[in-house]
Amino acid sequence: MQIDETDQQLIALLSQDARAPVADMARRLGIARTTVQARIDRLQARGVIAGYTLRLGAAHKAPIRATALVSIEPRAAAAVLARLQSLPGVETVHTTSGRVDLIVTLRAQSTEALDDTLDRIGEAKGVRSSESLIHLSTKIDRSA
C-alpha cells in the first residue's frame, strides 16, 4: 500500500489523539472531512491501522517497572510463554537473538509484588536463568 505524506500526517495526528474529531483533523490537514474519513477507512481496511487502544496516565499505572532478561531451555519456549502469559505483572515479552532468549517488561504496585513476579518467572519450568533491571526514570519515550 502506498502511504503518501497526507496519510503520514493523518497517522501522526491519530497517534497523538485517536479520539480527535475527524473535522478537527481535516482542518489541520487542510482537506475535507469526508476525505479524512475515507483515508482512515482505507488505512484500516489495508491493515495500516490495526486498532485503537486506551493508554493510561501515570496516575493509573503501576508505579514500579522492570525488565527481566530470561534464558530458557531449548524447546521450552511454549511452556515458558504460557507461564508468562498467566502472570498479571507481565506487560510484554520479546524474543531476542542475543545472550538471552526473552526480554520481559513488568509492572508492579510494590517491590514485594515485583519480587513475587520475578520469583514466579525464575521458578517456571524451562527457565535457565533471569536477570532483572528495575527502571528508575524515563528519559525518552516515543511510544506515548
C-alpha positions in Angstrom: 0.0 0.0 0.0 1.3 3.4 -0.9 1.3 5.8 2.0 1.6 9.4 1.0 2.6 12.5 3.0 -1.1 13.2 3.9 -1.5 9.6 5.2 1.6 10.0 7.3 0.4 13.3 8.7 -3.0 11.7 9.5 -1.3 8.7 11.2 0.7 11.2 13.3 -2.5 13.0 14.3 -4.2 9.8 15.2 -1.1 8.7 17.2 -1.4 11.9 19.3 -5.1 11.6 19.8 -7.1 8.7 18.2 -10.3 10.3 19.6 -9.8 13.6 17.9 -12.9 14.6 15.8 -12.5 14.0 12.1 -13.5 17.6 11.4 -10.5 18.8 13.6 -8.1 16.6 11.7 -9.5 17.8 8.4 -8.9 21.4 9.4 -5.3 20.6 10.5 -4.6 18.8 7.3 -6.3 21.3 5.0 -8.6 18.7 3.4 -12.3 17.8 3.5 -13.7 15.8 6.5 -15.0 13.2 4.1 -11.5 12.8 2.6 -10.1 12.2 6.1 -12.7 9.6 6.9 -12.1 7.9 3.6 -8.4 7.8 4.3 -8.9 6.4 7.8 -11.2 3.7 6.4 -8.7 2.8 3.7 -5.8 2.7 6.2 -7.9 0.4 8.5 -9.0 -1.9 5.6 -5.4 -2.3 4.5 -4.2 -3.1 8.0 -2.0 0.0 8.4 -4.2 1.0 11.3 -4.7 -2.3 13.3 -6.9 -0.8 16.0 -7.2 1.8 18.7 -6.3 1.4 22.4 -6.5 3.0 25.7 -3.3 4.5 27.2 -3.5 5.0 30.9 -2.0 8.1 32.5 0.9 7.8 35.0 -1.6 8.1 37.9 -3.3 4.9 36.9 -0.3 2.8 36.1 1.6 0.5 38.5 4.5 2.7 39.7 7.3 0.1 39.5 8.6 -1.0 36.2 11.3 -3.6 35.4 12.8 -5.6 32.7 13.7 -9.3 33.1 16.2 -10.9 30.8 15.3 -14.5 30.6 17.3 -17.5 29.3 15.3 -20.7 28.6 16.0 -24.3 27.9 15.8 -25.5 24.3 12.3 -26.3 23.2 10.8 -24.8 26.4 9.5 -21.6 24.7 5.9 -22.6 24.6 5.7 -23.6 28.2 7.6 -20.5 29.4 5.5 -18.2 27.3 2.3 -19.8 28.7 3.6 -19.2 32.2 4.5 -15.6 31.4 1.0 -15.1 29.9 -0.6 -16.1 33.2 1.3 -13.6 35.3 -0.6 -10.3 35.6 2.5 -8.1 36.1 3.9 -9.1 32.6 3.3 -6.4 30.1 5.3 -7.5 27.0 7.6 -10.4 26.0 10.0 -10.1 23.2 12.2 -12.9 21.7 15.8 -11.9 21.1 18.9 -13.0 19.2 21.4 -12.1 21.9 22.7 -13.7 25.0 19.2 -14.1 26.5 16.2 -15.6 24.9 13.4 -13.3 26.1 13.0 -9.7 27.3 10.1 -9.3 29.6 8.7 -5.9 30.7 7.0 -5.9 34.0 4.8 -3.6 36.1 4.0 -3.9 39.8 2.3 -1.9 42.6 5.1 -2.6 45.0 8.6 -4.0 45.3 7.1 -7.0 47.0 4.7 -7.6 44.1 7.6 -7.3 41.7 9.7 -9.7 43.7 6.9 -12.2 43.7 6.5 -11.9 39.9 10.3 -12.3 39.4 10.2 -15.4 41.7 7.4 -16.9 39.6 9.4 -16.3 36.4 12.5 -17.9 37.9 10.6 -20.9 39.1 8.9 -21.6 35.8 9.8 -24.9 34.2 12.2 -24.3 31.4 13.8 -21.1 32.7 17.5 -21.4 33.0 18.2 -18.0 34.4 16.8 -14.5 34.7 18.3 -11.1 35.4 16.1 -8.2 36.5 16.6 -4.5 35.9 14.4 -2.0 37.7 13.5 1.1 35.7 14.4 4.2 37.7 13.3 7.0 35.4 12.2 7.5 31.8 14.5 9.8 29.8 12.9 9.2 26.3 9.5 7.7 25.5 8.4 7.8 21.9 5.5 5.4 22.5 3.5 8.0 24.3 
